[in-house]
Amino acid sequence: MRNEVTRRRFLSTAAGAAGVGLTIRSTGVAAPAKPALLGGKPVRTAKFPSWPVFDKSDEKLMVEAVQSGKWNRVGKMVPRFEEEYARLTGTKACLATNGGTSALLTSLMAFGVQPGDEVILPPYTFVACVNVVLALNAMPVFVDTDPETFQIDHRKIEAAITEHTKAIMPVHLGGNVANLDAILAIAKKHKIPVVEDTCQSHLAEWKGRKAGSYGDTGAFSFQATKNLNCGEGGAIISNDEELMEKCYAFHNNGRGRKSTGYTFTYTSHGLNLRMTEFQAAMLLAQLPRLEAQAKTRSENAEYLTSLLSKIPGILPEKQYEGTTRNAYHLYMFRYKQDEFGGGLTRAQFMRALEAEGINCSGGYGKLNEEPFIKNALTSRGGQRIFSRERVAQWEARNKCPENDRLTTEAVWFTQNMLLGPRSDMDQIAEAIIKIKAHAGDLAKKAKG
Ligand SMILES: *Cc1c(COP(=O)(O)O)cnc(C)c1O
């Protein structure tokens, strides 16, 4: 009897959760097995589902694109993709580009962002967001992160607006959704255009409508790691057709829709950021899988959250109330060393998790403090645009303490890990519970 009580208490404290008790029992021992790093058997030796996913249908469309002899957007595939993607996202228009970076840059160009202007963005994002701002000789103004959701903290945006602010770029990071209601209200009040960075959030939804369809534009990436993938590629979606004409011209060397073939008229300056037929062929082949993949990711991610949220020290990402669908490009949680116990650092925790056969990443660093940003603002050209005083002000304001902490606590799983059976999620939880039960020993071993 006494033993039974002790064992039960062990399962509900050290093991963390009654919900994952099953997993423990299935290992056939009272205490969680030894971690792989301490000589135990890894929870998992099988690989997680591989990415990309493709079959004969991809080959067929690719061959069709080759045989058409029309390899750039004069063919049928790019317009067909644009039509389908506009329909899928519930927007009036879609413009395919050669990448997500290009989609962001084109959006900012179409808004009229110019040298010396300011663009508001989060520090917890991929570097492309900063690069497009600097490419226009504009100033990236970082607004701190809401660590609970990993998204830009909408409550801090308004204070960052100045007379120079010419765009707001919320990023729906990891497939989760930034607080669009709050952001759009601020943007409207100050008459500042919004480009939603939806590079990681295909099919994500806010209040039942697709992320990317709320802002003046939404910018997608179809780069190899993204949930919709054609190697490299991107798209802009919008309900503003006039704005989309500007985007079209900019991505086509300033040549609007009337300037075709050997007629040369220009409506603006621009670049060549066009998508090829091969990219569109791959996207048309990949599109039919998107919904089912997204559904599998959500189901697995929600189940994983139900398991992990019971483990002290593991804080899965939260969502705002308006988020009706998280696309889970990443599965993100915070690792709280003190609550997890044993003095196990995040780096040691991740190493132990890897040893169990669970790949993970510590995510982004302090992007707002990357030296290349200040270098650009104070470069020879930068000095002509930004006074010493303005750069000093920028530096003084460039403080993101919540984000700083988040970069030391975050742990990510990639989207492909959510594409397998539910038992994969059980194994992730089992590995973490095992590590927690032996956290002290693992920390000791790491020290040497
Ligand atoms: C991938 C990504 C981009 C850039 O897209 P590319 O297609 O690689 O140019 C921009 N923003 C975010 C948040 C991304 O994840």
PDBQT file of the ligand as one rigid body, heavy atoms in Angstrom, charges set to zero:
ROOT
HETATM    1  C1  LIG A 501      11.453  32.492 -44.694  1.00  0.00    +0.000 C 
HETATM    2  C2  LIG A 501      11.071  33.813 -44.158  1.00  0.00    +0.000 A 
HETATM    3  C3  LIG A 501      11.251  34.995 -44.884  1.00  0.00    +0.000 A 
HETATM    4  C4  LIG A 501      11.997  35.030 -46.185  1.00  0.00    +0.000 C 
HETATM    5  O1  LIG A 501      11.486  34.210 -47.162  1.00  0.00    +0.000 OA
HETATM    6  P1  LIG A 501      12.443  33.678 -48.343  1.00  0.00    +0.000 P 
HETATM    7  O2  LIG A 501      11.499  32.955 -49.234  1.00  0.00    +0.000 OA
HETATM    8  O3  LIG A 501      13.455  32.783 -47.717  1.00  0.00    +0.000 OA
HETATM    9  O4  LIG A 501      13.040  34.857 -49.007  1.00  0.00    +0.000 OA
HETATM   10  C5  LIG A 501      10.797  36.171 -44.338  1.00  0.00    +0.000 A 
HETATM   11  N1  LIG A 501      10.213  36.214 -43.141  1.00  0.00    +0.000 NA
HETATM   12  C6  LIG A 501      10.034  35.115 -42.392  1.00  0.00    +0.000 A 
HETATM   13  C7  LIG A 501       9.372  35.224 -41.057  1.00  0.00    +0.000 C 
HETATM   14  C8  LIG A 501      10.466  33.878 -42.874  1.00  0.00    +0.000 A 
HETATM   15  O5  LIG A 501      10.323  32.794 -42.112  1.00  0.00    +0.000 OA
ENDROOT
TORSDOF 0
